[in-house]
Amino acid sequence: MFNQGGLSLDQAPPISVVLRFFVTASIFGILLGLFLLLQSLNLTTLSSYATQLITVHTLSLGVMASFMLGALFQMLPVLAGVVIKTPTTKAMIVHILLSVGVLVQLYAFGIGSNSLLFFLASTYLGSALFYAIYLMLKELIKIKTHSSSSKGILFALLALISTTLFGIYLLLAEGGFIVGVEFSHIKELHYSFALFGWVSLLIVSISFQVIEMFYVTPAYPKKMSRYITVTVLGLLVLKSILVLLNYSSTLLTATIALLFLIYATVTIDRLTQRKRPIADATVWFWLFGMALFILSMTITLISSFLPIDSTLQHLSYITFIGFALSIVFAMVYKIVPFLTWFHLSNQGYMEAPMMHDVIHPKKAKIHFYIHIVTIAIWLLTTDITWLGSLLLAISFSWLFYNLFFAIKKYTYTQKHCERIEW
Amino acid sequence: MKKYFLDARELAHPEPLRISLEYLKEMRDEDYFYMINIREPIPLLELAKGKGYRLFTHKDNNQNWHIIISKNQQQNLEELLDV
Protein backbone atom coordinates (compact mmCIF):
# COMPACT_ATOMS: atom_id res chain seq x y z
CA MET A 1 0.00 0.00 0.00
CA PHE A 2 2.98 2.28 0.01
CA ASN A 3 5.23 3.69 -2.56
CA GLN A 4 8.87 3.00 -3.13
CA GLY A 5 10.90 1.47 -5.91
CA GLY A 6 9.66 -1.89 -7.07
CA LEU A 7 6.35 -1.81 -5.30
CA SER A 8 3.27 -3.24 -6.88
CA LEU A 9 -0.25 -3.24 -5.54
CA ASP A 10 -1.38 -5.75 -8.12
CA GLN A 11 0.98 -8.20 -6.49
CA ALA A 12 -0.51 -7.51 -3.08
CA PRO A 13 -1.99 -10.63 -1.46
CA PRO A 14 -5.75 -11.12 -1.08
CA ILE A 15 -7.34 -9.24 1.80
CA SER A 16 -8.02 -12.51 3.68
CA VAL A 17 -4.27 -13.01 4.18
CA VAL A 18 -4.06 -9.92 6.38
CA LEU A 19 -7.45 -10.06 8.04
CA ARG A 20 -7.09 -13.62 9.35
CA PHE A 21 -4.05 -12.47 11.38
CA PHE A 22 -5.67 -9.22 12.56
CA VAL A 23 -8.89 -10.92 13.68
CA THR A 24 -6.93 -13.62 15.53
CA ALA A 25 -4.79 -10.96 17.24
CA SER A 26 -7.93 -9.17 18.42
CA ILE A 27 -9.38 -12.41 19.79
CA PHE A 28 -6.16 -13.12 21.69
CA GLY A 29 -6.35 -9.58 23.07
CA ILE A 30 -9.92 -10.11 24.28
CA LEU A 31 -8.97 -13.45 25.84
CA LEU A 32 -6.02 -11.80 27.60
CA GLY A 33 -8.28 -9.12 29.07
CA LEU A 34 -10.73 -11.78 30.30
CA PHE A 35 -7.90 -13.90 31.70
CA LEU A 36 -6.52 -10.94 33.65
CA LEU A 37 -10.02 -10.08 34.83
CA LEU A 38 -10.33 -13.58 36.33
CA GLN A 39 -6.89 -13.15 37.90
CA SER A 40 -7.80 -9.78 39.41
CA LEU A 41 -10.93 -11.32 40.96
CA ASN A 42 -8.87 -14.25 42.33
CA LEU A 43 -10.90 -16.72 40.32
CA THR A 44 -7.88 -18.77 39.19
CA THR A 45 -5.25 -20.65 41.16
CA LEU A 46 -2.30 -19.84 38.93
CA SER A 47 1.03 -18.75 40.41
CA SER A 48 2.24 -15.23 39.69
CA TYR A 49 5.07 -16.74 37.57
CA ALA A 50 2.57 -18.62 35.38
CA THR A 51 0.35 -15.51 35.15
CA GLN A 52 3.33 -13.42 34.08
CA LEU A 53 4.38 -15.93 31.41
CA ILE A 54 0.84 -16.31 30.08
CA THR A 55 0.33 -12.53 29.94
CA VAL A 56 3.65 -11.77 28.26
CA HIS A 57 3.30 -14.50 25.64
CA THR A 58 -0.35 -13.84 24.84
CA LEU A 59 0.67 -10.25 24.19
CA SER A 60 3.92 -10.91 22.35
CA LEU A 61 2.86 -13.92 20.27
CA GLY A 62 -0.93 -14.05 20.22
CA VAL A 63 -1.39 -10.32 19.73
CA MET A 64 1.81 -8.68 18.50
CA ALA A 65 3.26 -11.48 16.34
CA SER A 66 -0.14 -12.03 14.72
CA PHE A 67 -0.50 -8.35 13.89
CA MET A 68 3.08 -7.98 12.74
CA LEU A 69 3.25 -11.10 10.58
CA GLY A 70 -0.12 -10.27 9.01
CA ALA A 71 1.03 -6.75 8.25
CA LEU A 72 4.32 -8.06 6.81
CA PHE A 73 2.55 -10.48 4.46
CA GLN A 74 0.65 -7.48 3.15
CA MET A 75 3.38 -4.88 3.19
CA LEU A 76 6.45 -6.76 1.94
CA PRO A 77 5.35 -6.71 -1.69
CA VAL A 78 4.63 -3.01 -1.50
CA LEU A 79 7.26 -1.81 0.97
CA ALA A 80 10.15 -3.86 -0.32
CA GLY A 81 8.90 -4.85 -3.78
CA VAL A 82 9.20 -8.57 -3.02
CA VAL A 83 6.51 -11.09 -3.83
CA ILE A 84 5.62 -14.13 -1.76
CA LYS A 85 4.04 -16.56 -4.20
CA THR A 86 0.74 -18.29 -3.28
CA PRO A 87 0.44 -16.11 -0.18
CA THR A 88 -3.01 -17.39 0.81
CA THR A 89 -1.87 -20.95 1.48
CA LYS A 90 1.41 -19.91 3.06
CA ALA A 91 -0.22 -17.35 5.34
CA MET A 92 -2.80 -19.96 6.34
CA ILE A 93 -0.05 -22.43 7.32
CA VAL A 94 1.77 -19.78 9.41
CA HIS A 95 -1.49 -18.60 10.94
CA ILE A 96 -2.67 -22.08 12.00
CA LEU A 97 0.73 -23.16 13.36
CA LEU A 98 1.13 -19.89 15.26
CA SER A 99 -2.37 -19.89 16.74
CA VAL A 100 -2.19 -23.54 17.82
CA GLY A 101 1.36 -22.99 19.11
CA VAL A 102 0.31 -20.03 21.25
CA LEU A 103 -2.64 -21.93 22.73
CA VAL A 104 -0.49 -24.99 23.51
CA GLN A 105 2.22 -22.78 25.01
CA LEU A 106 -0.24 -20.92 27.23
CA TYR A 107 -1.71 -24.22 28.38
CA ALA A 108 1.80 -25.49 29.12
CA PHE A 109 2.56 -22.37 31.18
CA GLY A 110 -0.73 -22.84 33.05
CA ILE A 111 -0.14 -26.50 33.87
CA GLY A 112 3.59 -26.08 34.36
CA SER A 113 4.75 -29.69 34.54
CA ASN A 114 3.72 -31.35 31.28
CA SER A 115 6.84 -32.01 29.21
CA LEU A 116 4.90 -33.01 26.11
CA LEU A 117 3.08 -29.66 26.01
CA PHE A 118 6.35 -27.72 26.16
CA PHE A 119 7.73 -29.87 23.36
CA LEU A 120 4.61 -29.37 21.23
CA ALA A 121 4.62 -25.63 21.90
CA SER A 122 8.24 -25.29 20.79
CA THR A 123 7.52 -27.41 17.68
CA TYR A 124 4.41 -25.48 16.61
CA LEU A 125 5.81 -22.02 17.39
CA GLY A 126 9.24 -22.82 15.96
CA SER A 127 7.64 -24.12 12.74
CA ALA A 128 5.33 -21.11 12.42
CA LEU A 129 7.97 -18.48 13.03
CA PHE A 130 10.82 -20.10 11.10
CA TYR A 131 8.54 -20.79 8.14
CA ALA A 132 7.36 -17.15 8.11
CA ILE A 133 10.94 -15.89 8.47
CA TYR A 134 12.10 -18.20 5.66
CA LEU A 135 9.33 -17.02 3.32
CA MET A 136 10.18 -13.38 3.89
CA LEU A 137 13.96 -13.50 4.25
CA LYS A 138 14.55 -15.53 1.10
CA GLU A 139 12.88 -12.76 -0.89
CA LEU A 140 14.42 -9.87 1.06
CA ILE A 141 18.00 -11.04 0.58
CA LYS A 142 17.49 -10.96 -3.20
CA ILE A 143 16.96 -7.18 -3.18
CA LYS A 144 19.85 -5.43 -4.88
CA THR A 145 19.20 -1.87 -3.72
CA HIS A 146 17.67 -1.77 -0.28
CA SER A 147 15.60 1.08 1.11
CA SER A 148 16.00 1.90 4.80
CA SER A 149 12.69 0.13 5.39
CA SER A 150 13.45 -3.10 3.54
CA LYS A 151 16.89 -3.33 5.17
CA GLY A 152 15.39 -2.68 8.60
CA ILE A 153 12.73 -5.36 8.10
CA LEU A 154 15.49 -7.80 7.18
CA PHE A 155 17.31 -7.00 10.44
CA ALA A 156 14.08 -7.28 12.43
CA LEU A 157 13.55 -10.76 10.97
CA LEU A 158 17.13 -11.72 11.89
CA ALA A 159 16.34 -10.58 15.43
CA LEU A 160 13.21 -12.76 15.32
CA ILE A 161 15.40 -15.78 14.46
CA SER A 162 17.41 -15.21 17.64
CA THR A 163 14.26 -14.58 19.67
CA THR A 164 12.75 -17.85 18.43
CA LEU A 165 15.92 -19.90 18.99
CA PHE A 166 16.27 -18.58 22.55
CA GLY A 167 12.55 -19.14 23.12
CA ILE A 168 12.79 -22.77 22.01
CA TYR A 169 15.76 -23.27 24.36
CA LEU A 170 13.69 -21.87 27.25
CA LEU A 171 10.66 -24.03 26.42
CA LEU A 172 12.76 -27.18 26.18
CA ALA A 173 14.44 -26.30 29.48
CA GLU A 174 11.01 -25.70 31.11
CA GLY A 175 9.90 -29.09 29.76
CA GLY A 176 12.95 -30.84 31.19
CA PHE A 177 14.38 -31.85 27.81
CA ILE A 178 17.63 -29.97 28.38
CA VAL A 179 19.38 -28.94 31.58
CA GLY A 180 19.24 -25.25 30.77
CA VAL A 181 22.39 -24.14 32.57
CA GLU A 182 22.26 -20.81 30.70
CA PHE A 183 18.55 -20.32 31.45
CA SER A 184 18.75 -16.83 33.01
CA HIS A 185 21.21 -15.56 30.39
CA ILE A 186 19.15 -16.91 27.52
CA LYS A 187 16.00 -15.48 29.08
CA GLU A 188 17.58 -12.02 29.16
CA LEU A 189 18.66 -12.35 25.52
CA HIS A 190 15.25 -13.73 24.50
CA TYR A 191 13.57 -10.61 25.87
CA SER A 192 16.22 -8.23 24.47
CA PHE A 193 15.97 -9.60 20.94
CA ALA A 194 12.17 -9.75 21.12
CA LEU A 195 11.63 -6.21 22.41
CA PHE A 196 14.57 -4.21 21.05
CA GLY A 197 15.18 -6.35 17.97
CA TRP A 198 11.96 -7.76 16.59
CA VAL A 199 9.25 -5.36 17.83
CA SER A 200 11.17 -2.08 17.96
CA LEU A 201 13.26 -2.57 14.83
CA LEU A 202 10.22 -3.53 12.78
CA ILE A 203 8.28 -0.47 13.93
CA VAL A 204 11.29 1.79 13.31
CA SER A 205 11.86 0.34 9.82
CA ILE A 206 8.26 0.70 8.74
CA SER A 207 7.99 4.21 10.15
CA PHE A 208 10.79 5.43 7.86
CA GLN A 209 8.40 4.99 4.98
CA VAL A 210 4.91 5.39 6.38
CA ILE A 211 5.34 8.53 8.49
CA GLU A 212 6.42 10.63 5.53
CA MET A 213 3.90 9.07 3.23
CA PHE A 214 0.77 8.83 5.37
CA TYR A 215 1.16 12.16 7.08
CA VAL A 216 3.14 14.27 4.55
CA THR A 217 6.02 15.08 6.88
CA PRO A 218 9.66 15.90 6.18
CA ALA A 219 11.78 12.76 5.75
CA TYR A 220 13.80 11.31 8.64
CA PRO A 221 17.46 12.40 8.78
CA LYS A 222 19.37 10.20 6.30
CA LYS A 223 21.97 9.13 8.86
CA MET A 224 19.24 7.91 11.18
CA SER A 225 17.27 5.95 8.60
CA ARG A 226 20.46 4.41 7.20
CA TYR A 227 22.27 3.39 10.37
CA ILE A 228 19.97 2.99 13.37
CA THR A 229 18.62 -0.49 12.53
CA VAL A 230 21.99 -2.04 11.71
CA THR A 231 23.54 -0.42 14.79
CA VAL A 232 20.85 -1.77 17.13
CA LEU A 233 21.16 -5.27 15.66
CA GLY A 234 24.96 -5.09 15.97
CA LEU A 235 24.66 -4.00 19.61
CA LEU A 236 22.28 -6.89 20.32
CA VAL A 237 24.73 -9.39 18.83
CA LEU A 238 27.52 -7.87 20.91
CA LYS A 239 25.30 -8.00 23.97
CA SER A 240 24.69 -11.72 23.40
CA ILE A 241 28.40 -12.42 23.37
CA LEU A 242 28.99 -10.41 26.57
CA VAL A 243 26.02 -11.95 28.39
CA LEU A 244 27.02 -15.50 27.47
CA LEU A 245 30.60 -14.79 28.59
CA ASN A 246 29.25 -13.41 31.87
CA TYR A 247 30.38 -9.84 31.23
CA SER A 248 28.28 -6.77 31.92
CA SER A 249 26.26 -5.54 28.94
CA THR A 250 24.79 -2.50 30.70
CA LEU A 251 26.47 0.03 28.46
CA LEU A 252 25.16 -1.66 25.32
CA THR A 253 21.59 -1.71 26.65
CA ALA A 254 21.93 1.97 27.56
CA THR A 255 23.18 2.78 24.05
CA ILE A 256 20.22 0.97 22.46
CA ALA A 257 17.81 2.84 24.75
CA LEU A 258 19.49 6.14 23.85
CA LEU A 259 19.23 5.44 20.11
CA PHE A 260 15.52 4.65 20.44
CA LEU A 261 15.04 7.79 22.55
CA ILE A 262 16.51 9.91 19.77
CA TYR A 263 14.43 8.08 17.16
CA ALA A 264 11.16 8.58 19.06
CA THR A 265 11.92 12.27 19.58
CA VAL A 266 12.62 12.74 15.87
CA THR A 267 9.37 10.90 15.00
CA ILE A 268 7.35 13.22 17.23
CA ASP A 269 9.15 16.19 15.69
CA ARG A 270 8.30 14.95 12.17
CA LEU A 271 4.66 14.37 13.07
CA THR A 272 4.34 17.91 14.41
CA GLN A 273 5.57 19.18 11.03
CA ARG A 274 2.71 17.64 9.03
CA LYS A 275 1.75 19.78 6.07
CA ARG A 276 -1.94 19.07 6.62
CA PRO A 277 -2.39 18.70 10.36
CA ILE A 278 -5.95 17.33 10.47
CA ALA A 279 -7.37 15.52 13.49
CA ASP A 280 -6.65 11.86 12.78
CA ALA A 281 -6.73 9.09 15.38
CA THR A 282 -3.89 7.24 13.67
CA VAL A 283 -1.58 10.25 14.22
CA TRP A 284 -2.69 10.38 17.84
CA PHE A 285 -1.83 6.67 18.18
CA TRP A 286 1.63 7.35 16.72
CA LEU A 287 2.24 10.36 18.97
CA PHE A 288 1.00 8.56 22.06
CA GLY A 289 3.05 5.49 21.16
CA MET A 290 6.21 7.51 20.70
CA ALA A 291 5.67 9.37 23.99
CA LEU A 292 5.36 5.99 25.75
CA PHE A 293 8.46 4.72 23.92
CA ILE A 294 10.39 7.73 25.22
CA LEU A 295 9.24 6.99 28.77
CA SER A 296 10.08 3.32 28.49
CA MET A 297 13.54 3.95 27.05
CA THR A 298 14.25 6.68 29.63
CA ILE A 299 13.56 4.20 32.44
CA THR A 300 15.72 1.59 30.66
CA LEU A 301 18.49 4.16 30.39
CA ILE A 302 18.22 5.13 34.07
CA SER A 303 18.09 1.50 35.17
CA SER A 304 21.36 0.88 33.32
CA PHE A 305 23.21 3.10 35.78
CA LEU A 306 21.02 3.33 38.88
CA PRO A 307 19.01 0.75 40.79
CA ILE A 308 15.28 1.23 40.17
CA ASP A 309 12.38 0.00 42.29
CA SER A 310 9.64 -2.38 41.16
CA THR A 311 7.20 0.50 40.49
CA LEU A 312 9.54 2.05 37.95
CA GLN A 313 10.19 -1.37 36.46
CA HIS A 314 6.43 -1.87 36.13
CA LEU A 315 6.14 1.53 34.40
CA SER A 316 8.88 0.53 31.98
CA TYR A 317 6.98 -2.63 30.95
CA ILE A 318 3.58 -0.95 30.63
CA THR A 319 4.95 1.98 28.63
CA PHE A 320 6.66 -0.43 26.22
CA ILE A 321 3.51 -2.51 25.79
CA GLY A 322 1.52 0.70 25.33
CA PHE A 323 3.98 1.89 22.70
CA ALA A 324 3.83 -1.32 20.69
CA LEU A 325 0.03 -1.57 20.84
CA SER A 326 -0.41 2.10 19.90
CA ILE A 327 1.62 1.68 16.73
CA VAL A 328 -0.13 -1.56 15.83
CA PHE A 329 -3.53 0.10 16.24
CA ALA A 330 -2.39 3.09 14.14
CA MET A 331 -1.34 0.74 11.35
CA VAL A 332 -4.50 -1.40 11.50
CA TYR A 333 -6.72 1.67 11.15
CA LYS A 334 -4.75 2.72 8.08
CA ILE A 335 -4.32 -0.71 6.48
CA VAL A 336 -7.82 -2.21 6.80
CA PRO A 337 -9.92 0.65 5.35
CA PHE A 338 -7.39 1.13 2.56
CA LEU A 339 -7.23 -2.54 1.61
CA THR A 340 -11.00 -2.98 1.71
CA TRP A 341 -11.55 0.02 -0.53
CA PHE A 342 -8.63 -0.81 -2.80
CA HIS A 343 -9.47 -4.46 -3.44
CA LEU A 344 -13.15 -3.69 -4.09
CA SER A 345 -12.33 -0.70 -6.25
CA ASN A 346 -9.78 -2.66 -8.25
CA GLN A 347 -12.30 -5.47 -8.72
CA GLY A 348 -14.56 -2.93 -10.43
CA TYR A 349 -17.24 -2.37 -7.80
CA MET A 350 -18.44 1.14 -8.57
CA GLU A 351 -20.21 1.37 -5.21
CA ALA A 352 -17.18 0.20 -3.25
CA PRO A 353 -17.32 1.79 0.19
CA MET A 354 -14.94 4.69 0.69
CA MET A 355 -12.26 4.29 3.36
CA HIS A 356 -14.21 6.25 5.96
CA ASP A 357 -17.23 3.99 5.33
CA VAL A 358 -15.19 0.87 6.05
CA ILE A 359 -14.03 2.04 9.49
CA HIS A 360 -15.29 5.51 10.24
CA PRO A 361 -12.57 7.83 11.67
CA LYS A 362 -14.83 8.38 14.69
CA LYS A 363 -14.60 4.68 15.51
CA ALA A 364 -10.80 4.90 15.48
CA LYS A 365 -11.01 7.95 17.76
CA ILE A 366 -13.22 6.05 20.20
CA HIS A 367 -10.63 3.29 20.24
CA PHE A 368 -7.91 5.84 20.93
CA TYR A 369 -9.82 7.15 23.99
CA ILE A 370 -10.37 3.60 25.28
CA HIS A 371 -6.68 2.87 24.69
CA ILE A 372 -5.32 5.88 26.60
CA VAL A 373 -7.63 5.22 29.56
CA THR A 374 -6.55 1.55 29.53
CA ILE A 375 -2.85 2.45 29.52
CA ALA A 376 -3.39 5.15 32.16
CA ILE A 377 -5.10 2.66 34.51
CA TRP A 378 -2.30 0.13 34.00
CA LEU A 379 0.30 2.82 34.66
CA LEU A 380 -1.40 4.04 37.82
CA THR A 381 -1.77 0.62 39.39
CA THR A 382 1.12 -1.73 40.02
CA ASP A 383 -1.10 -4.79 40.39
CA ILE A 384 -3.59 -6.44 38.03
CA THR A 385 -6.90 -4.64 38.52
CA TRP A 386 -10.36 -5.64 37.34
CA LEU A 387 -10.79 -2.20 35.74
CA GLY A 388 -7.54 -2.34 33.74
CA SER A 389 -8.30 -5.91 32.64
CA LEU A 390 -11.85 -5.06 31.65
CA LEU A 391 -10.66 -2.04 29.67
CA LEU A 392 -8.11 -4.20 27.88
CA ALA A 393 -10.87 -6.63 26.88
CA ILE A 394 -13.07 -3.71 25.76
CA SER A 395 -10.22 -2.19 23.74
CA PHE A 396 -9.66 -5.39 21.75
CA SER A 397 -13.41 -6.06 21.48
CA TRP A 398 -13.83 -2.64 19.88
CA LEU A 399 -11.07 -3.43 17.41
CA PHE A 400 -12.63 -6.82 16.71
CA TYR A 401 -16.00 -5.17 16.07
CA ASN A 402 -14.40 -2.69 13.65
CA LEU A 403 -12.63 -5.47 11.77
CA PHE A 404 -15.82 -7.54 11.68
CA PHE A 405 -17.70 -4.52 10.29
CA ALA A 406 -15.06 -4.04 7.58
CA ILE A 407 -15.27 -7.71 6.57
CA LYS A 408 -19.07 -7.45 6.46
CA LYS A 409 -18.85 -4.38 4.19
CA TYR A 410 -16.41 -6.20 1.94
CA THR A 411 -18.51 -9.34 1.53
CA TYR A 412 -21.75 -7.34 1.21
CA THR A 413 -20.29 -5.29 -1.66
CA GLN A 414 -19.05 -8.41 -3.42
CA LYS A 415 -22.44 -10.09 -3.11
CA HIS A 416 -24.82 -7.23 -3.81
CA CYS A 417 -23.10 -4.51 -5.84
CA GLU A 418 -22.67 -4.20 -9.55
CA ARG A 419 -19.27 -4.84 -11.02
CA ILE A 420 -17.84 -3.19 -14.12
CA GLU A 421 -14.82 -3.87 -16.28
CA TRP A 422 -12.50 -0.89 -16.55
CA MET B 1 -9.30 15.60 -25.47
CA LYS B 2 -9.80 16.49 -21.83
CA LYS B 3 -6.95 16.84 -19.34
CA TYR B 4 -7.58 15.43 -15.85
CA PHE B 5 -5.04 17.14 -13.60
CA LEU B 6 -3.94 16.26 -10.08
CA ASP B 7 -1.26 17.98 -8.02
CA ALA B 8 -0.58 15.31 -5.39
CA ARG B 9 2.52 16.86 -3.84
CA GLU B 10 0.86 17.68 -0.55
CA LEU B 11 -1.66 14.86 -0.42
CA ALA B 12 -1.27 12.07 2.12
CA HIS B 13 -1.39 8.44 1.04
CA PRO B 14 -3.74 7.01 -0.22
CA GLU B 15 -5.52 10.14 -1.48
CA PRO B 16 -3.46 10.45 -4.69
CA LEU B 17 -4.22 6.83 -5.58
CA ARG B 18 -7.91 7.21 -4.75
CA ILE B 19 -8.38 10.34 -6.83
CA SER B 20 -6.30 8.95 -9.70
CA LEU B 21 -8.43 5.79 -9.87
CA GLU B 22 -11.57 7.90 -9.94
CA TYR B 23 -10.20 9.93 -12.84
CA LEU B 24 -9.03 6.87 -14.75
CA LYS B 25 -12.47 5.29 -14.47
CA GLU B 26 -14.15 8.51 -15.59
CA MET B 27 -11.85 9.29 -18.54
CA ARG B 28 -12.86 8.60 -22.14
CA ASP B 29 -10.37 6.92 -24.48
CA GLU B 30 -9.18 10.23 -25.95
CA ASP B 31 -8.68 11.94 -22.57
CA TYR B 32 -5.53 11.90 -20.50
CA PHE B 33 -4.54 12.12 -16.86
CA TYR B 34 -1.70 14.37 -15.68
CA MET B 35 -0.33 14.09 -12.17
CA ILE B 36 2.51 15.85 -10.34
CA ASN B 37 3.87 14.06 -7.28
CA ILE B 38 6.97 14.10 -5.09
CA ARG B 39 7.49 10.37 -5.64
CA GLU B 40 6.96 7.94 -8.46
CA PRO B 41 3.46 6.48 -7.86
CA ILE B 42 4.41 2.90 -8.67
CA PRO B 43 1.15 1.32 -7.44
CA LEU B 44 -0.83 3.55 -9.76
CA LEU B 45 1.54 2.89 -12.67
CA GLU B 46 1.38 -0.89 -12.15
CA LEU B 47 -2.35 -0.76 -11.92
CA ALA B 48 -2.78 1.41 -15.01
CA LYS B 49 -0.39 -0.80 -16.96
CA GLY B 50 -2.40 -3.84 -15.95
CA LYS B 51 -5.59 -2.19 -17.19
CA GLY B 52 -4.08 -1.46 -20.61
CA TYR B 53 -3.32 2.26 -20.22
CA ARG B 54 -0.28 3.92 -21.76
CA LEU B 55 2.12 5.70 -19.41
CA PHE B 56 4.77 8.36 -19.49
CA THR B 57 6.82 9.45 -16.47
CA HIS B 58 9.35 12.23 -16.08
CA LYS B 59 11.33 13.52 -13.09
CA ASP B 60 12.02 17.26 -13.34
CA ASN B 61 14.90 19.28 -11.90
CA ASN B 62 12.92 20.01 -8.72
CA GLN B 63 12.64 16.27 -8.07
CA ASN B 64 8.92 16.28 -8.90
CA TRP B 65 7.44 13.41 -10.90
CA HIS B 66 5.18 14.17 -13.87
CA ILE B 67 2.89 11.26 -14.71
CA ILE B 68 0.81 11.10 -17.89
CA ILE B 69 -1.67 8.28 -18.42
CA SER B 70 -3.99 7.72 -21.35
CA LYS B 71 -5.83 4.99 -23.23
CA ASN B 72 -5.26 6.75 -26.51
CA GLN B 73 -2.82 4.59 -28.49
CA GLN B 74 -2.12 7.32 -31.09
CA GLN B 75 -1.23 10.19 -28.74
CA ASN B 76 2.43 10.96 -28.12
CA LEU B 77 2.34 11.33 -24.32
CA GLU B 78 5.74 13.04 -24.14
CA GLU B 79 4.32 15.94 -26.12
CA LEU B 80 1.86 16.58 -23.29
CA LEU B 81 4.63 17.08 -20.76
CA ASP B 82 4.42 20.48 -19.11
CA VAL B 83 7.70 21.42 -17.39
HADDOCK unambig.tbl for C-alpha pairs under 7 A between the chains (distance, minus, plus):
assign (segid A and resid 3 and name CA) (segid B and resid 41 and name CA) 6.25 0.50 0.50
assign (segid A and resid 3 and name CA) (segid B and resid 42 and name CA) 6.22 0.50 0.50
assign (segid A and resid 3 and name CA) (segid B and resid 43 and name CA) 6.79 0.50 0.50
assign (segid A and resid 7 and name CA) (segid B and resid 42 and name CA) 6.11 0.50 0.50
assign (segid A and resid 7 and name CA) (segid B and resid 43 and name CA) 6.44 0.50 0.50
assign (segid A and resid 8 and name CA) (segid B and resid 42 and name CA) 6.50 0.50 0.50
assign (segid A and resid 8 and name CA) (segid B and resid 43 and name CA) 5.06 0.50 0.50
assign (segid A and resid 8 and name CA) (segid B and resid 46 and name CA) 6.07 0.50 0.50
assign (segid A and resid 9 and name CA) (segid B and resid 43 and name CA) 5.13 0.50 0.50
assign (segid A and resid 10 and name CA) (segid B and resid 46 and name CA) 6.89 0.50 0.50
assign (segid A and resid 10 and name CA) (segid B and resid 47 and name CA) 6.35 0.50 0.50
assign (segid A and resid 213 and name CA) (segid B and resid 12 and name CA) 6.07 0.50 0.50
assign (segid A and resid 213 and name CA) (segid B and resid 13 and name CA) 5.75 0.50 0.50
assign (segid A and resid 214 and name CA) (segid B and resid 12 and name CA) 5.02 0.50 0.50
assign (segid A and resid 214 and name CA) (segid B and resid 13 and name CA) 4.85 0.50 0.50
assign (segid A and resid 215 and name CA) (segid B and resid 12 and name CA) 5.52 0.50 0.50
assign (segid A and resid 216 and name CA) (segid B and resid 10 and name CA) 6.55 0.50 0.50
assign (segid A and resid 216 and name CA) (segid B and resid 11 and name CA) 6.93 0.50 0.50
assign (segid A and resid 216 and name CA) (segid B and resid 12 and name CA) 5.49 0.50 0.50
assign (segid A and resid 422 and name CA) (segid B and resid 25 and name CA) 6.51 0.50 0.50
